[in-house]
C-alpha cells in the first residue's frame, strides 16, 4: 500500500506524540502519519523512566537547558491538570551529609535562585520533622520538582493527535528509509509511506534510521540499561519526596594541556566510571561555559570513525538534569 502524506513521524514515544500533536495543530487538514513498531505507544524510554518532572536545579543559569527545563516543567503540570492525568508536585530534598557537601549545597542554592527557583534552606536539626528517615547536616527543598506518568502523557497526546485527524500506525517497524529532492519514503509494516517531510523520534534507534537514510554518521548510540525497583506498599511512608544525596562525583576538565578527571573518590577506576556516566553534564559544560573550545584538544584514541562515541539518552524524567 503506497500513500502520500505531508509529514511522517517515526516513533511513538513522548517526543513523537508531542511532535504529532503540535504539527496537526499548526497544519490542520494536512495528512500526518505516525508509525510505531510496538503495538502501543510509550513502550520504550517514555514508559520506562523515573517519572520525574525536573525543576531545573543543576543547569547553567541563562542556558537554553535551564530555560527549556523550567518551561517544560510548567507545561507538563499544565497538560496533566488540563487532561486529568496524574502529576504530583511533591518537591525534592537535596541533602548534604558532611561539611564538603555543605559547601556545594550552598553553591547549589545560589544556582537555584539564578534559575528562577525558590529553594528553601533546611538545617539538619529540622530534617526529622520533614523526613524522619533522612539525616544530614543541611538540605535545600525545591518545591517545583514532581512526578508524572509519562506513559499516560504520551497516550493522551496520541489521542489528541488522532482526534484532530492524525493517523497512528502501530505494529509498523521501519525497515527502510530513502529520500530524494521531493520526498521521503518510509517502509514500515509492509507499507511504503511517501511524505514531504520525515521526523525521526526514535530514541535509541536514531542512528539506525540515519544509516537507513544513507547518512555518513560517525557515531553509534550505545544504550545503558537502568533498573528501577518498587518498594512494597508498607514502605510508602518512609520517604515523601525525592531525595538527592550529593555524594560521589567526577568531572572531566581541560587543564590547558590535556583532559583530566577530578573526582571525590580515591578509587581511580570508580572516578573514571563516574566521569563516563556523567558525560551528559560535560556536554552542558562545553556548550554553556567553553566557547570557543580551547585549541590543541587531544586526538581521540580510536581513529575508527564508526567506533561508538556516545552513551544513553535521556527521556523526560529519567536522568540528571534538575
Protein Blocks (a to p, Z undefined) as FASTA:
>chain_A
ZZddfbdcedjbfklmmmmmmmmmmmghiacddddfbfbehklmmlocghiacehlmpcg
hiaklmmmmmmmmmmmmmmmmnopacddebpadddfbfklmmmmmmmmmmmmmnopacdd
ddfklmmmmmmmbgcfbdcddfkbccddfklmmmmmmmmmmmnopacdehiacfbdcddf
kbccddeehiacddfbdcddehjmmmmmmmmnopacfbdcdddddddddddfklmmmpgc
dcdddfbdcddddehjaccdddfbfblklmmmmmmmmmmmmmmmmmmmmccddehiacdf
blcfkbcfbecjadehiaceZZ
